[in-house]
Amino acid sequence: MKIKFSFTIYLWVLLILPVRLFSQSSDFTIQDVKFESQGVTLAGSILKPENPFAAVVIVHGSDPVKREMEFAKRLAKEGIAVLTYDKRGVGESGGVYVGPSVGTNNIDTINLNLLSQDAIAAVNTFRTYLKNKNTPIGLVGFSQAGWIIPIAASKNPKIKFMVLFSCPTITTLEQLRFQFYTNGNKNFWENHTEEDAVNHTKNDPDRYQFAATDPKTSLRNLSIPGLWLFGEKDIQIPVKLCIEQLNSFKVQGKSFEYTLFSKLGHNTSSGIHTEPFDISIQWIKQKTLNIKKSGLLK
């Protein structure tokens, strides 16, 4: 009778308790968190393996997306602690999402700088949750994050590395020229050459007039390692032109690397094609080990 009564009480308690903010999987824990950035409250989740060798904050692409839980779980299963959060104005995060996905306000300087401040606040918050304060923290992002991550990294010395999936190294206006040129045509590369794409991206008249953000401005000031993962069939960014920019930085001695996947498009972070992800994990392991050995965490 006592056992039955106790079990009944246990079930009753489970029913009246609020949804838990902390859960456990076989590989890592998940904890919901909230933090402040530029006057609003952002909401996210921290995924922590038992002894993470590195930590990353995930930076969004241009769409109104919530926290990237599936991608974060892939990282956590590899031994990386992750903070992923709902984008400003999306899900449980406060503020206003600035859209549309293609247009002036989504990628103007004001919005990109605001989103970089959100990433910086996420890094600062994340650090307080890490048991080992010497765990290297980096930024991992997609697409639009190619403009946001360099800005954030140049302003926050706690950021020690960056991984960028299908991210531009060209200006926002140049990216728009290319995107309007491809116009979502999946067969674009069957009828156009790289020379066509580069010439158009560099010289086509702009449909919008606004101050362009150039990631190279921030990249010039960074000494941290970076990895870009590109799909050769991308119709959102002109990959070969982006690689050309990275090669110029490599000549200058920057620790910037890239890998090009001939059969992929803008989907380099997809769970279907795992090679880019696998390469990024090995790269993070190598670079964070080097960072720890060099004493750059101090």
Steps between C-alpha positions, in 0.01 A plus 500: 500500500779741585671434170179553308424821690848637442480425128163681482649805669796487257269502199297785646814708556611442139166627375503825697866592451579751223687389190860430601774735388763232539511160336750221456586283202750217492760731344433851633273719710262763362426812700274786390642847564410865452737793462489872427623669184450860397190546714318176420492150647615216275418136573704195415634165608838381619607147408791375709691172472674376816845634407474720190826568316351816343191719513313681223218747461288446190433809286193497275453553131259766370171315556280542811623183667479368853791334680681244281445199726566222249830650390590573862437136595734385223771722645433394860525133409853574373605644836434870433293714738246714314286807561228543240231765532182618332583784264400848612121536457448126444373226730551590865748782429397861534565781256399523136606273217606718210398369160433416225777250436603685184501876522670800650390484864595137562863548404553868564782603730272580794338156507822306445671689781201440727510126427875499569427651842259213565775251417743682731246495784447128440876435527528698822202317650623160386836548668332526841342157452821318413662312787844528342555870425790408272273324252556677164182670374433555131220600266338267249258647250316476172462726196424852633724419797790565263449871566399468866775270631801714393343808661432313826844335505676832444320648802526211746842351582330203667421366150794277405393341169223503239338250265288635215269283288421655157591847624595797281830685518372764258290809574126489558435689175717260300312204647167653399624555144590133473178379663286706263708370210440133585136573592462166677571303183626158610641443152688830498847345481403289198466819295748742656873513559696617803621793291137602435421483871807698612453771238134539587566506876769764467336726243120463488300811605352472848125465540529644851695797628638464852834491675657162436650284773836357401611205717859553387512812719466282812692202361808718449511563874456139609781265598278206595469193274200467270356223282260560209305213344366565150284318248613560142138498372392779739255747344481727806864608513771506228728241655802542274507875566475433875789255475701758307459737795607231748808416296609863519477477880695172504782670308507759779550222756145480636399164643200478270420169330223374275371179350303488174245224433441461128154342519344718770319831485406728790419195715844429646363465855237245400465181701470309171849589377717444806848556356511879563386447858752223558781717365393788724515276809853382422604858429358625832680221686831590338467876541377493860785265592744748345332786686535319833867415435582858397354651817276734303211436740658720764 
